[in-house]
Structure formats: structure tokens, C-alpha cells
Amino acid sequence: MKKIFLLFTLLSVPFFAQEKITAEEAIKIGLKNNFDIQIAKNNQEIAENNAGLGTSGFLPKLDATGNYNLGSTKTETNSPFSFGDTDTRSYGAKLSLNWTLFDGFRMFVNKSKYDDLAKLGEFQARNTIESSVVGILRAYFNLVAQQKLLEISKISLEVSELRYNKTKVREEMGAVSTTDLLNAQVAYNSDKSNLISQELTVEIARKDLLLALGLEQSKQIKVDDDINTTSTLYNYEDLKSRVFQQNSTLLSAQQSLLVSEADQSLATSNYYPVLSLNSGYGYTDSKTARSNNPTDINSKTTDATIGLTLSFNLFNGLRDDIARQNAIIGVKNSEFQLNKTQNQVEGLLNEKFLTYNKRIEKLKIEQENINAAKQNLELQRDKLETGTANSLEFRDAQLNYVRAENSLINAKLQFKIAEYELKQLTGDIPVSGK
């Protein structure tokens, strides 16, 4: 029976001998391949591209145009002054410059708004990346846990098989009843069924991780053998300070308020006049051939213009007033959304902080429980060898030990998830793949 307990000690032996992907490496792979992250980064880049001087209206507009024309005129007349039939060819080119010098400070507000939108895009991308990283880590450690549970299922099956074989020999010798043999067989078959189910769970967890990493489903990967449960003693007030400084959801709400305020300023700019500088330079060359005159008529012209245009809308059906009123309402809505987000984030902090500490407490209890289950299994093993305990009592001890191992692994998994959810809330999730 010593071999029975020896099988349980194999839980500390790594399940896979090949090279593994660590949690940190999984994050790097996910940051590189995850589709949600790539989309978020591209949207951030679009917002940054829009934050230029040209988009805001600071730079002039310069257009170049060119033309080439052919014309033919057929004339039938008895007038002696007629030029007869004519063929005309002409070509020309022109440069036109339009530069808005003043538009009611609209260009300055636009520049500020696009800068705020670029910052908003950065925070939104960070939020997406943080959520994706937490999803990657959740999938990673779930696979670690499921593989550990699979290992326990295999060991439990080996123990049941050993018990069944021994019971079968003893039943043939008349040392135990047929009932004991049937109970051992039921336990053995039950553990085989559990193993099949757990093998499927592991494969599903593996596919989930590959999906989170943006890798092909056929790719073979290995992960760590256990979950590190080193805990940190957090101070609530320190966490709260970091949340209000670093939480990407809260920063996005603050930035959205700035964008709404910029929209209000843009609506106000419609009440100011617009002053523009206009200039142009053109060149035209034409040639006319006449049927009754061997001499062609050639002409070349150049023209240059420069001027200022001042426009001031006096009335447009109160659309400017409506736009300004709507912008003011938009600012109020953004303020309400910011207050709502602040309340939600603080509420989440309370929840995640409490959850994290409760996970630590549960982890300690499960560790104590596994020690008690281990001792009880040893005791039942000795009793079974001496004949003072039957196989059913040993089976109960075995199942208690397996359940304790399962509970401990799940407690480790829940602790790790709670840890990273708390880090996401405080903005401490790594968002760089370097």
C-alpha cells in the first residue's frame, strides 16, 4: 500500500518535460497577435494621425489645375468680314491658394479636440489591452489548473486500479467479499470516466488559450506546472489613489469630458466671422487657325490675384443656437458619465479588494485541508494494510484527498484571477510586449 501514497506524491513532479510558455511570454505573444489588441492599436494610431495641424485647419489649401481645349468652327456667310472656318487650341494652368486666417478660434479648438481624442484613443486602447491581457492570463492559468486536475485524475485512476487489482486477488483468495470487489470496480470505472471528462476540459482550455493568444488552433503549446500564489499585502487607500490616477476607464471618461467641452467651444465659434486669404496665379496659351488667312493668331495671358474675404453669417435658421444648446447638454452628459464611472470604479475597487483578501483566506484554508486529507489517507492506508479498515473507508479517504487537491487548485486559480483583476483596476497590468 505504500505505492498508493507514493502515487500521490507525484503531484509535485512536472507534468510536461518540454519547453513551456510562461505567463509573461504568453502576454508578449498576445500583445503581438491578439486581434482585439491590434484593432485597438490601429484605432489609437488613427486618432493620433488626426491630431495634426492640417486636420485642425491651421494650414492653407493649395490647388493646381490644368486644361487643354480643342475647338473647331464652321462658318457659311456672304459677309466680306468673315474669318471663315477656324480651329482653336488652348492650354493653361492655375494655382489657387486659400488660407483661413481666423475662424472664431475654431482651428485652435479643433487642434485641442483632436489632441484630446488622441489621448482618449490611447486610454481606450489601454483599456482594451488590459482587458485582453487579463483574458490571456485567465486562459493561461485555467489551462495550468486543468492540467493539474488532469494529473490528479490520472493518479486517482492509478490508485483505484491498484486497489481493484489487489481486491480482486484477495477476493479470489477468499479474504474479502464479492461486494468489496464490486465497489472497487465501480470506483475504478468512475475514475476512468472522470479522466475522460478532464481530458476534454484540458483540450478546451488549451484551445481557449490559443484563441486568446491569436495562434493557430493546431499549434502545440505547454504551460507552467503550477500557479504561483505569492500574495501581496495591499493598502486600500494606496490602491484607491492609484485607481483614480491610472484606471483607463476613468481616464477615458475624463478625456471624453474634455472632448465634449471642445465641442461646446466649436459650437460657440460659429458666432464669429471668418477671415480668409485668397490668391491665385494662372497661365493660358491659345492658337487659332483661320481658313481664309494663312497667319495663325497666337495669344498668351498670365493673371495673378490676391485678396481677403470676410464672411459673417447673420442668420441660418437658428441652427447655431441649437448646436450650442446640444453641445452644452453633451457636456452635462459627459459630467454625469464621469461621476457614474467614478462611483463604479470605486465600487469595483471595494469588491476586488475584498475578493482578493478572501481568496487569500480561502487559499490558506484549502492548504490546511489538504494537509488534513493527506494525514487521513495515510491513516486509512495503514488501517487497510492491518485489516482494521475496509476498502470503502479507504475510498472515502482517497476521494477526500482528491477533492481537497481539486479545491486547492481551484483556490489557486481564483486567487490568481482576483490578483490580476485588482491590478487591472489600478492600471498595473503590463501593456507593452517588450
C-alpha positions in Angstrom: 0.0 0.0 0.0 3.0 2.3 0.3 2.9 2.5 -3.5 -0.6 4.1 -3.2 0.6 7.1 -1.3 3.7 7.3 -3.5 1.5 8.0 -6.4 0.0 11.0 -4.7 3.5 12.4 -4.1 3.9 12.6 -7.8 1.7 15.7 -7.8 4.9 17.7 -7.3 6.5 16.3 -10.5 6.2 18.5 -13.6 3.5 17.1 -16.0 5.3 18.2 -19.2 9.0 17.9 -19.8 9.1 20.0 -22.9 9.8 23.7 -23.0 6.9 25.8 -21.7 5.4 29.2 -22.4 5.5 31.3 -19.2 2.7 33.7 -18.3 5.0 36.6 -19.2 5.7 35.1 -22.6 2.0 34.5 -23.2 1.4 38.2 -22.6 4.1 39.1 -25.2 2.6 36.7 -27.7 -0.9 38.1 -27.1 0.2 41.7 -27.4 1.7 40.8 -30.8 -1.1 38.6 -32.2 -4.3 39.2 -30.4 -6.8 40.7 -32.9 -8.6 42.9 -30.4 -5.3 44.4 -29.3 -4.3 45.0 -32.9 -7.6 46.7 -33.7 -7.3 48.9 -30.6 -3.7 49.9 -31.5 -4.8 50.8 -35.1 -7.7 52.9 -33.8 -5.2 54.7 -31.5 -2.9 55.4 -34.5 -5.8 56.8 -36.4 -6.6 59.2 -33.6 -3.0 60.3 -33.4 -2.9 60.9 -37.1 -5.9 63.1 -36.9 -4.2 65.3 -34.3 -2.1 67.2 -37.0 -2.2 70.9 -37.9 -3.8 70.1 -41.3 -6.8 68.3 -39.8 -7.4 71.2 -37.4 -7.4 73.8 -40.2 -4.2 75.7 -39.5 -2.6 75.0 -42.9 -3.6 76.6 -46.2 -5.2 74.8 -49.1 -3.3 74.9 -52.4 -4.9 73.6 -55.6 -3.4 73.2 -59.0 -5.5 72.9 -62.2 -4.6 72.4 -65.8 -6.6 72.4 -69.0 -6.3 71.6 -72.7 -9.0 72.5 -75.2 -9.7 71.9 -78.9 -12.3 74.0 -80.8 -13.5 74.0 -84.4 -15.9 76.4 -86.0 -17.5 76.1 -89.5 -18.9 79.4 -90.9 -21.1 79.9 -94.0 -21.8 83.7 -94.7 -21.6 86.2 -97.5 -20.1 88.8 -95.3 -16.7 90.1 -96.5 -15.6 90.4 -92.9 -15.9 86.8 -92.0 -12.8 84.9 -90.8 -14.1 81.7 -92.3 -13.6 78.4 -90.6 -11.4 78.4 -87.5 -9.6 75.8 -85.4 -8.6 76.8 -81.9 -6.2 75.0 -79.5 -5.5 76.3 -76.0 -4.0 75.1 -72.7 -3.5 76.6 -69.4 -2.6 76.1 -65.7 -3.5 77.7 -62.5 -2.5 77.7 -58.8 -5.1 78.7 -56.2 -4.4 79.3 -52.5 -7.0 79.6 -49.8 -5.9 80.1 -46.2 -8.2 80.7 -43.3 -6.6 83.3 -41.1 -9.4 83.5 -38.5 -12.5 81.3 -37.9 -13.6 82.3 -34.4 -10.8 80.3 -32.8 -12.2 77.1 -34.4 -8.8 75.9 -35.6 -7.3 76.2 -32.1 -10.3 74.4 -30.5 -10.1 71.7 -33.2 -6.4 71.1 -32.5 -7.2 70.8 -28.8 -10.1 68.5 -29.5 -8.0 66.2 -31.8 -5.3 66.1 -29.2 -7.9 65.1 -26.6 -9.3 62.5 -29.0 -5.7 61.1 -29.5 -5.3 60.8 -25.7 -8.8 59.3 -25.5 -7.8 56.7 -28.1 -4.7 55.9 -26.1 -6.7 55.3 -22.9 -9.3 53.2 -24.8 -6.6 51.2 -26.4 -5.0 50.7 -23.0 -8.4 49.5 -21.6 -8.7 47.0 -24.4 -5.1 45.8 -24.0 -5.6 45.5 -20.2 -8.8 43.5 -20.6 -7.2 41.3 -23.3 -4.1 40.7 -21.1 -6.3 39.7 -18.1 -8.2 37.4 -20.5 -4.9 35.9 -21.7 -3.8 35.3 -18.1 -7.2 33.9 -17.1 -7.0 31.4 -20.0 -3.3 30.6 -19.3 -3.8 29.8 -15.6 -7.0 28.0 -16.3 -5.0 25.6 -18.6 -2.4 25.2 -15.8 -5.2 24.4 -13.3 -6.9 22.0 -15.7 -3.7 20.2 -16.5 -3.0 19.8 -12.8 -6.5 18.4 -12.3 -5.9 16.0 -15.1 -2.8 14.8 -13.4 -4.7 14.3 -10.2 -7.4 12.3 -12.2 -4.7 10.1 -13.6 -3.1 9.5 -10.3 -6.5 8.8 -8.7 -7.2 6.3 -11.5 -3.9 4.5 -10.9 -4.8 4.3 -7.2 -8.2 2.9 -8.0 -6.7 0.4 -10.5 -4.2 -0.8 -7.9 -6.9 -1.1 -5.3 -9.2 -3.0 -7.7 -6.4 -5.5 -8.7 -5.5 -6.1 -5.1 -9.1 -6.6 -4.1 -9.6 -9.0 -7.0 -6.7 -11.1 -5.8 -7.9 -11.0 -2.2 -11.4 -11.9 -3.3 -10.1 -14.9 -5.2 -8.3 -15.9 -2.0 -11.5 -15.5 0.0 -10.1 -12.7 2.1 -12.8 -10.2 1.0 -16.3 -10.4 -0.2 -17.6 -10.0 -3.8 -19.2 -6.7 -2.6 -15.8 -5.3 -1.9 -14.7 -6.3 -5.4 -17.7 -4.7 -7.0 -17.2 -1.5 -5.0 -13.6 -1.4 -6.1 -14.7 -1.9 -9.7 -17.3 0.9 -9.5 -14.7 3.2 -8.1 -12.2 2.3 -10.9 -14.8 2.9 -13.6 -15.9 6.2 -12.1 -12.3 7.4 -12.1 -11.9 6.4 -15.7 -15.0 8.4 -16.6 -13.7 11.4 -14.7 -10.4 11.2 -16.5 -12.1 11.2 -19.9 -14.1 14.3 -18.9 -11.0 16.1 -17.6 -9.0 15.3 -20.8 -11.7 17.1 -22.8 -11.7 20.0 -20.3 -7.9 20.4 -20.8 -8.2 20.4 -24.6 -11.0 23.1 -24.4 -8.8 25.2 -22.1 -5.9 24.8 -24.5 -8.0 26.0 -27.4 -9.2 28.9 -25.4 -5.6 30.0 -24.7 -4.6 29.6 -28.3 -7.5 31.8 -29.3 -6.6 34.5 -26.7 -3.0 34.4 -28.0 -4.1 34.8 -31.6 -2.3 31.5 -32.5 -3.5 28.7 -34.8 -5.6 26.1 -33.1 -3.3 23.3 -34.3 -0.3 24.8 -32.6 1.2 22.8 -29.7 1.9 24.7 -26.5 2.9 23.9 -23.0 2.4 25.9 -19.9 3.7 26.1 -16.3 3.1 23.1 -14.0 1.6 25.1 -11.1 0.3 28.5 -10.1 2.4 30.9 -8.1 0.3 32.1 -5.1 2.7 34.6 -3.5 0.4 37.3 -2.2 0.9 41.0 -1.6 -0.5 42.9 1.4 -2.2 45.9 -0.2 -3.3 49.1 1.5 -6.8 50.2 0.4 -6.1 53.9 0.4 -2.9 53.4 -1.8 -5.0 51.3 -4.2 -7.7 54.0 -4.3 -5.1 56.6 -5.1 -3.7 54.5 -8.0 -7.2 53.8 -9.3 -8.0 57.5 -9.6 -4.7 58.2 -11.3 -4.2 55.2 -13.5 -7.5 53.4 -14.2 -8.0 53.5 -18.0 -11.8 53.5 -17.9 -11.8 56.5 -15.5 -9.2 58.3 -17.6 -11.3 57.7 -20.7 -14.3 59.3 -19.1 -12.3 62.3 -18.0 -10.9 62.7 -21.5 -14.4 62.3 -23.0 -15.5 65.3 -20.9 -12.7 67.4 -22.4 -13.8 66.4 -25.9 -17.4 67.4 -25.0 -16.1 70.8 -23.8 -14.2 71.2 -27.0 -17.4 70.5 -29.0 -19.1 73.3 -27.0 -16.4 75.7 -27.9 -16.7 74.7 -31.5 -20.4 75.4 -31.4 -19.6 78.9 -30.0 -17.1 79.6 -32.7 -19.9 79.7 -35.3 -20.9 83.2 -33.9 -17.6 84.7 -35.1 -16.7 86.0 -38.6 -14.3 84.0 -40.9 -11.4 85.8 -42.5 -9.6 84.1 -45.4 -6.7 84.9 -47.6 -7.2 84.0 -51.3 -4.6 84.2 -54.1 -4.1 82.7 -57.5 -1.8 82.6 -60.4 -2.8 81.4 -63.9 -1.3 81.0 -67.4 -3.1 80.5 -70.7 -1.7 79.9 -74.2 -4.0 79.7 -77.2 -3.6 79.3 -81.0 -6.3 80.0 -83.7 -6.0 78.9 -87.3 -8.3 80.6 -90.0 -9.2 79.1 -93.3 -9.1 82.4 -95.2 -5.9 83.7 -93.6 -2.6 81.8 -93.6 -1.4 83.6 -90.4 -2.3 82.0 -87.1 -3.4 84.1 -84.1 -1.3 83.3 -81.0 -2.1 84.7 -77.6 -0.6 84.2 -74.1 -2.0 85.5 -70.9 -1.0 85.4 -67.3 -3.0 86.6 -64.3 -2.4 86.9 -60.6 -4.8 87.7 -57.8 -4.6 88.2 -54.1 -7.3 89.3 -51.7 -9.0 88.9 -48.3 -12.5 87.5 -47.8 -14.5 88.3 -44.7 -17.7 86.3 -44.2 -20.2 86.6 -41.3 -23.3 84.5 -41.0 -26.2 86.7 -39.9 -28.9 84.1 -39.7 -29.1 80.4 -40.6 -32.4 79.3 -39.1 -31.1 79.2 -35.5 -29.0 76.1 -36.3 -26.0 77.6 -34.5 -28.2 78.2 -31.4 -29.4 74.6 -31.5 -25.9 73.2 -32.0 -24.6 75.2 -29.0 -27.5 74.1 -26.8 -26.9 70.5 -27.7 -23.2 70.9 -27.0 -24.0 72.2 -23.5 -26.2 69.2 -22.9 -23.4 67.0 -24.2 -21.0 68.4 -21.6 -23.5 67.8 -18.8 -24.0 64.2 -20.0 -20.2 63.7 -20.0 -20.1 65.1 -16.5 -22.8 62.7 -15.4 -20.9 59.8 -17.1 -17.7 60.8 -15.3 -19.4 60.8 -12.0 -21.1 57.4 -12.7 -17.7 56.0 -13.8 -16.1 57.2 -10.6 -18.7 55.6 -8.5 -18.5 52.4 -10.5 -14.7 52.2 -10.3 -14.7 52.9 -6.5 -17.4 50.2 -6.0 -15.3 47.8 -8.1 -12.3 48.6 -6.0 -14.2 47.7 -2.8 -15.3 44.4 -4.4 -12.0 43.4 -5.9 -10.1 44.3 -2.8 -12.4 42.3 -0.6 -12.4 39.4 -3.1 -8.6 39.3 -3.2 -8.3 39.1 0.5 -11.0 36.5 0.8 -9.2 34.4 -1.9 -6.0 34.6 0.3 -8.0 33.4 3.3 -9.6 30.5 1.3 -6.2 29.6 -0.1 -4.8 29.1 3.5 -7.9 27.1 4.5 -7.5 24.8 1.5 -3.9 24.3 2.2 -4.7 23.3 5.8 -7.4 21.0 4.4 -5.1 19.2 2.0 -2.7 18.5 4.9 -5.5 17.0 7.0 -6.7 14.9 4.0 -3.2 13.7 3.4 -2.8 12.6 7.0 -6.2 10.9 7.0 -5.2 9.0 3.8 -2.1 7.8 5.4 -4.0 6.6 8.4 -6.6 4.7 6.3 -3.8 3.2 4.3 -2.2 1.8 7.5 -5.6 0.5 8.7 -6.3 -1.1 5.4 -3.0 -3.0 5.5 -3.6 -4.2 9.0 -7.2 -5.1 8.3 -8.8 -2.6 10.7 -10.4 -0.6 7.9 -12.4 -1.8 4.9 -11.9 -0.7 1.3 -14.9 1.7 1.4 -13.3 3.7 4.2 -10.1 3.9 2.2 -12.1 5.0 -0.8 -13.6 7.8 1.3 -10.2 8.9 2.3 -9.0 8.8 -1.3 -11.9 10.9 -2.5 -11.5 13.4 0.3 -7.9 13.8 -0.7 -8.7 14.2 -4.4 -11.4 16.7 -3.5 -9.0 18.6 -1.3 -6.5 18.7 -4.2 -9.2 19.9 -6.6 -10.3 22.6 -4.1 -6.7 23.8 -3.6 -6.1 24.1 -7.3 -9.3 26.0 -7.9 -8.5 28.2 -5.0 -5.1 29.0 -6.6 -6.8 29.8 -9.9 -9.4 32.1 -8.3 -6.7 33.8 -6.3 -4.7 34.5 -9.4 -7.7 35.8 -11.3 -8.6 38.1 -8.4 -5.0 39.4 -8.3 -4.9 40.4 -11.9 -8.4 41.8 -11.8 -7.3 44.1 -9.0 -4.2 45.0 -11.0 -6.3 45.9 -14.0 -8.4 48.1 -11.9 -5.4 50.0 -10.6 -3.8 50.3 -14.0 -0.9 48.0 -13.2 -1.4 45.5 -16.0 1.6 45.3 -18.4 0.5 46.8 -21.8 3.9 46.5 -23.6 5.2 43.4 -25.3 8.8 44.5 -24.9 
